[in-house]
């Protein structure tokens, strides 16, 4: 790891591109021999995603914990996914950690998320992570407390999208 103090970067907003920006950052970091960890909170480990296929080939660690952060999972699975995340982040092995769609997981309203993803623990993880680790958090509707912890916040704003024309998610572009 470098001697640079780790930064907290947040990509949020209703527009497309939050995950894409974070994954581009992961590629850049890996190109500089940084050790990268990506944990995706909404995507399921049972589906095939183009980014996961490529990152496996590049040796970048990526995990989908969507089974733990959708309204169909059990509370115990949710807790296991968050425990896994805390353990991986706090291990101190990574230069860059991306918590993809964490903001989305925190805003699920179908069950009390604080029971399985305690917001105070999220803030604690941000503040007490290994100090040289850059932390990237993506997802819509970032909470103000997360924004306040960040060194950089970018809001993606939708202007026009082909979804509006009835075009579904495009393989290779959205997944």
Short mmCIF file of the C-alpha atoms (twelve columns), coordinates in Angstrom:
data_MODEL
# 
_entry.id   MODEL 
# 
loop_
_atom_site.group_PDB 
_atom_site.id 
_atom_site.type_symbol 
_atom_site.label_atom_id 
_atom_site.label_alt_id 
_atom_site.label_comp_id 
_atom_site.label_asym_id 
_atom_site.label_seq_id 
_atom_site.Cartn_x 
_atom_site.Cartn_y 
_atom_site.Cartn_z 
_atom_site.pdbx_PDB_model_num 
ATOM 1   C CA . UNK A 1   0.000   0.000   0.000   1 
ATOM 2   C CA . UNK A 2   1.085   3.554   -0.563  1 
ATOM 3   C CA . UNK A 3   1.646   6.167   2.102   1 
ATOM 4   C CA . UNK A 4   -1.310  8.211   0.860   1 
ATOM 5   C CA . UNK A 5   -4.216  8.554   3.268   1 
ATOM 6   C CA . UNK A 6   -7.160  6.590   1.903   1 
ATOM 7   C CA . UNK A 7   -9.978  8.587   0.387   1 
ATOM 8   C CA . UNK A 8   -13.721 7.994   0.558   1 
ATOM 9   C CA . UNK A 9   -15.400 8.337   -2.823  1 
ATOM 10  C CA . UNK A 10  -19.166 8.244   -3.327  1 
ATOM 11  C CA . UNK A 11  -20.931 7.794   -6.665  1 
ATOM 12  C CA . UNK A 12  -24.645 8.408   -6.196  1 
ATOM 13  C CA . UNK A 13  -27.709 9.775   -7.995  1 
ATOM 14  C CA . UNK A 14  -30.506 8.502   -10.196 1 
ATOM 15  C CA . UNK A 15  -28.474 8.361   -13.400 1 
ATOM 16  C CA . UNK A 16  -26.613 5.403   -14.852 1 
ATOM 17  C CA . UNK A 17  -22.858 5.042   -14.445 1 
ATOM 18  C CA . UNK A 18  -22.196 4.711   -10.714 1 
ATOM 19  C CA . UNK A 19  -20.996 1.117   -10.836 1 
ATOM 20  C CA . UNK A 20  -19.281 1.697   -14.164 1 
ATOM 21  C CA . UNK A 21  -17.276 4.587   -12.681 1 
ATOM 22  C CA . UNK A 22  -16.272 2.458   -9.701  1 
ATOM 23  C CA . UNK A 23  -15.264 -0.483  -11.905 1 
ATOM 24  C CA . UNK A 24  -13.187 1.827   -14.089 1 
ATOM 25  C CA . UNK A 25  -11.447 3.047   -10.947 1 
ATOM 26  C CA . UNK A 26  -10.801 -0.607  -9.997  1 
ATOM 27  C CA . UNK A 27  -9.131  -1.239  -13.359 1 
ATOM 28  C CA . UNK A 28  -6.992  1.860   -12.998 1 
ATOM 29  C CA . UNK A 29  -5.911  0.865   -9.479  1 
ATOM 30  C CA . UNK A 30  -5.110  -2.698  -10.564 1 
ATOM 31  C CA . UNK A 31  -3.045  -1.258  -13.411 1 
ATOM 32  C CA . UNK A 32  -0.912  0.415   -10.736 1 
ATOM 33  C CA . UNK A 33  -0.525  -2.909  -8.883  1 
ATOM 34  C CA . UNK A 34  -3.016  -1.940  -6.166  1 
ATOM 35  C CA . UNK A 35  -4.927  -4.744  -4.504  1 
ATOM 36  C CA . UNK A 36  -8.646  -4.256  -5.164  1 
ATOM 37  C CA . UNK A 37  -11.708 -5.713  -3.476  1 
ATOM 38  C CA . UNK A 38  -15.216 -5.296  -4.890  1 
ATOM 39  C CA . UNK A 39  -18.307 -6.331  -2.937  1 
ATOM 40  C CA . UNK A 40  -21.619 -5.954  -4.730  1 
ATOM 41  C CA . UNK A 41  -24.598 -5.686  -2.391  1 
ATOM 42  C CA . UNK A 42  -27.515 -6.131  -4.764  1 
ATOM 43  C CA . UNK A 43  -26.245 -8.447  -7.501  1 
ATOM 44  C CA . UNK A 44  -26.763 -12.167 -7.020  1 
ATOM 45  C CA . UNK A 45  -23.853 -14.624 -6.938  1 
ATOM 46  C CA . UNK A 46  -26.040 -16.986 -8.994  1 
ATOM 47  C CA . UNK A 47  -25.958 -14.850 -12.156 1 
ATOM 48  C CA . UNK A 48  -23.200 -14.219 -14.678 1 
ATOM 49  C CA . UNK A 49  -21.993 -10.628 -14.983 1 
ATOM 50  C CA . UNK A 50  -19.446 -9.529  -17.581 1 
ATOM 51  C CA . UNK A 51  -17.449 -7.541  -15.051 1 
ATOM 52  C CA . UNK A 52  -17.069 -10.545 -12.755 1 
ATOM 53  C CA . UNK A 53  -15.819 -12.725 -15.616 1 
ATOM 54  C CA . UNK A 54  -13.179 -10.142 -16.573 1 
ATOM 55  C CA . UNK A 55  -12.132 -9.295  -13.030 1 
ATOM 56  C CA . UNK A 56  -11.579 -12.996 -12.293 1 
ATOM 57  C CA . UNK A 57  -9.264  -13.140 -15.308 1 
ATOM 58  C CA . UNK A 58  -7.414  -10.067 -14.022 1 
ATOM 59  C CA . UNK A 59  -7.120  -11.367 -10.468 1 
ATOM 60  C CA . UNK A 60  -9.382  -8.699  -8.951  1 
ATOM 61  C CA . UNK A 61  -11.496 -10.030 -6.073  1 
ATOM 62  C CA . UNK A 62  -15.223 -9.525  -6.601  1 
ATOM 63  C CA . UNK A 63  -18.098 -10.912 -4.564  1 
ATOM 64  C CA . UNK A 64  -21.837 -10.658 -5.077  1 
ATOM 65  C CA . UNK A 65  -23.752 -10.730 -1.789  1 
ATOM 66  C CA . UNK A 66  -27.136 -9.981  -3.363  1 
ATOM 67  C CA . UNK A 67  -28.566 -13.064 -1.759  1 
ATOM 68  C CA . UNK A 68  -28.009 -11.181 1.472   1 
ATOM 69  C CA . UNK A 69  -29.277 -7.773  0.407   1 
ATOM 70  C CA . UNK A 70  -32.529 -8.263  -1.440  1 
ATOM 71  C CA . UNK A 71  -35.995 -8.512  -0.005  1 
ATOM 72  C CA . UNK A 72  -36.080 -12.272 -0.766  1 
ATOM 73  C CA . UNK A 73  -33.218 -13.284 1.544   1 
ATOM 74  C CA . UNK A 74  -33.537 -14.285 5.154   1 
ATOM 75  C CA . UNK A 75  -32.284 -12.005 7.954   1 
ATOM 76  C CA . UNK A 76  -29.544 -14.506 8.796   1 
ATOM 77  C CA . UNK A 77  -28.221 -14.411 5.213   1 
ATOM 78  C CA . UNK A 78  -28.273 -10.603 5.364   1 
ATOM 79  C CA . UNK A 79  -26.241 -10.645 8.575   1 
ATOM 80  C CA . UNK A 80  -23.740 -13.124 7.101   1 
ATOM 81  C CA . UNK A 81  -23.180 -10.881 4.069   1 
ATOM 82  C CA . UNK A 82  -22.528 -7.821  6.248   1 
ATOM 83  C CA . UNK A 83  -20.227 -9.787  8.571   1 
ATOM 84  C CA . UNK A 84  -18.286 -10.994 5.502   1 
ATOM 85  C CA . UNK A 85  -17.964 -7.403  4.290   1 
ATOM 86  C CA . UNK A 86  -16.692 -6.082  7.624   1 
ATOM 87  C CA . UNK A 87  -14.164 -8.908  7.906   1 
ATOM 88  C CA . UNK A 88  -12.807 -8.401  4.380   1 
ATOM 89  C CA . UNK A 89  -12.562 -4.618  4.650   1 
ATOM 90  C CA . UNK A 90  -11.007 -4.540  8.104   1 
ATOM 91  C CA . UNK A 91  -8.420  -7.222  7.213   1 
ATOM 92  C CA . UNK A 92  -6.213  -4.419  5.890   1 
ATOM 93  C CA . UNK A 93  -5.200  -6.336  2.755   1 
ATOM 94  C CA . UNK A 94  -6.632  -3.959  0.159   1 
ATOM 95  C CA . UNK A 95  -5.597  -0.654  -1.342  1 
ATOM 96  C CA . UNK A 96  -9.025  -0.020  -2.881  1 
ATOM 97  C CA . UNK A 97  -12.346 -1.338  -1.600  1 
ATOM 98  C CA . UNK A 98  -15.533 -0.842  -3.610  1 
ATOM 99  C CA . UNK A 99  -18.866 -1.341  -1.850  1 
ATOM 100 C CA . UNK A 100 -21.098 -1.388  -4.892  1 
ATOM 101 C CA . UNK A 101 -24.748 -0.474  -4.348  1 
ATOM 102 C CA . UNK A 102 -24.278 -0.177  -0.592  1 
ATOM 103 C CA . UNK A 103 -26.451 2.940   -0.691  1 
ATOM 104 C CA . UNK A 104 -29.230 0.892   -2.336  1 
ATOM 105 C CA . UNK A 105 -28.965 -1.782  0.336   1 
ATOM 106 C CA . UNK A 106 -29.253 0.862   3.040   1 
ATOM 107 C CA . UNK A 107 -32.446 2.231   1.493   1 
ATOM 108 C CA . UNK A 108 -34.406 -1.033  1.129   1 
ATOM 109 C CA . UNK A 109 -37.794 -0.483  2.728   1 
ATOM 110 C CA . UNK A 110 -39.304 -3.981  2.604   1 
ATOM 111 C CA . UNK A 111 -37.728 -4.877  5.946   1 
ATOM 112 C CA . UNK A 112 -35.898 -2.986  8.698   1 
ATOM 113 C CA . UNK A 113 -32.383 -2.855  7.240   1 
ATOM 114 C CA . UNK A 114 -30.854 -1.637  10.493  1 
ATOM 115 C CA . UNK A 115 -31.479 -5.127  11.879  1 
ATOM 116 C CA . UNK A 116 -29.202 -6.714  9.268   1 
ATOM 117 C CA . UNK A 117 -27.071 -3.809  8.030   1 
ATOM 118 C CA . UNK A 118 -26.760 -1.460  11.015  1 
ATOM 119 C CA . UNK A 119 -26.142 2.061   9.757   1 
ATOM 120 C CA . UNK A 120 -23.948 2.889   12.750  1 
ATOM 121 C CA . UNK A 121 -21.712 -0.067  11.759  1 
ATOM 122 C CA . UNK A 122 -21.527 1.232   8.187   1 
ATOM 123 C CA . UNK A 123 -20.368 4.623   9.438   1 
ATOM 124 C CA . UNK A 124 -17.914 2.927   11.793  1 
ATOM 125 C CA . UNK A 125 -16.506 0.872   8.913   1 
ATOM 126 C CA . UNK A 126 -16.019 4.040   6.846   1 
ATOM 127 C CA . UNK A 127 -14.298 5.851   9.700   1 
ATOM 128 C CA . UNK A 128 -12.225 2.955   11.090  1 
ATOM 129 C CA . UNK A 129 -11.233 1.176   7.875   1 
ATOM 130 C CA . UNK A 130 -7.500  0.753   7.367   1 
ATOM 131 C CA . UNK A 131 -6.415  4.352   6.877   1 
ATOM 132 C CA . UNK A 132 -4.529  3.789   3.632   1 
ATOM 133 C CA . UNK A 133 -7.484  2.015   1.998   1 
ATOM 134 C CA . UNK A 134 -9.451  4.029   -0.523  1 
ATOM 135 C CA . UNK A 135 -13.153 3.287   -0.090  1 
ATOM 136 C CA . UNK A 136 -15.638 3.682   -2.946  1 
ATOM 137 C CA . UNK A 137 -19.364 3.537   -2.190  1 
ATOM 138 C CA . UNK A 138 -21.954 3.481   -4.956  1 
ATOM 139 C CA . UNK A 139 -25.715 3.492   -5.216  1 
ATOM 140 C CA . UNK A 140 -28.676 5.820   -5.373  1 
ATOM 141 C CA . UNK A 141 -29.771 8.031   -2.509  1 
ATOM 142 C CA . UNK A 142 -26.553 8.232   -0.498  1 
ATOM 143 C CA . UNK A 143 -27.395 9.172   3.066   1 
ATOM 144 C CA . UNK A 144 -26.168 12.571  4.204   1 
ATOM 145 C CA . UNK A 145 -23.929 11.007  6.870   1 
ATOM 146 C CA . UNK A 146 -22.089 9.038   4.169   1 
ATOM 147 C CA . UNK A 147 -21.766 12.153  2.021   1 
ATOM 148 C CA . UNK A 148 -20.357 13.992  5.037   1 
ATOM 149 C CA . UNK A 149 -17.661 11.297  5.467   1 
ATOM 150 C CA . UNK A 150 -16.645 11.456  1.807   1 
ATOM 151 C CA . UNK A 151 -13.715 13.229  0.214   1 
ATOM 152 C CA . UNK A 152 -15.365 13.133  -3.223  1 
ATOM 153 C CA . UNK A 153 -19.044 12.837  -4.096  1 
ATOM 154 C CA . UNK A 154 -20.295 12.612  -7.659  1 
ATOM 155 C CA . UNK A 155 -23.992 12.619  -8.413  1 
ATOM 156 C CA . UNK A 156 -25.056 10.935  -11.638 1 
ATOM 157 C CA . UNK A 157 -28.029 12.768  -13.132 1 
ATOM 158 C CA . UNK A 158 -30.241 11.208  -15.796 1 
ATOM 159 C CA . UNK A 159 -30.709 13.302  -18.923 1 
ATOM 160 C CA . UNK A 160 -31.839 10.683  -21.442 1 
ATOM 161 C CA . UNK A 161 -31.878 6.887   -21.379 1 
ATOM 162 C CA . UNK A 162 -32.837 4.237   -23.915 1 
ATOM 163 C CA . UNK A 163 -34.985 2.542   -21.241 1 
ATOM 164 C CA . UNK A 164 -37.450 5.359   -21.944 1 
ATOM 165 C CA . UNK A 165 -37.727 4.002   -25.499 1 
ATOM 166 C CA . UNK A 166 -38.584 0.525   -24.196 1 
ATOM 167 C CA . UNK A 167 -35.091 -0.934  -24.645 1 
ATOM 168 C CA . UNK A 168 -34.282 -3.434  -21.877 1 
ATOM 169 C CA . UNK A 169 -30.911 -3.841  -20.153 1 
ATOM 170 C CA . UNK A 170 -28.261 -4.519  -22.782 1 
ATOM 171 C CA . UNK A 171 -25.824 -7.403  -22.250 1 
ATOM 172 C CA . UNK A 172 -22.335 -5.960  -22.144 1 
ATOM 173 C CA . UNK A 173 -23.570 -2.508  -21.156 1 
ATOM 174 C CA . UNK A 174 -25.630 -3.105  -17.978 1 
ATOM 175 C CA . UNK A 175 -24.446 -6.573  -17.020 1 
# 
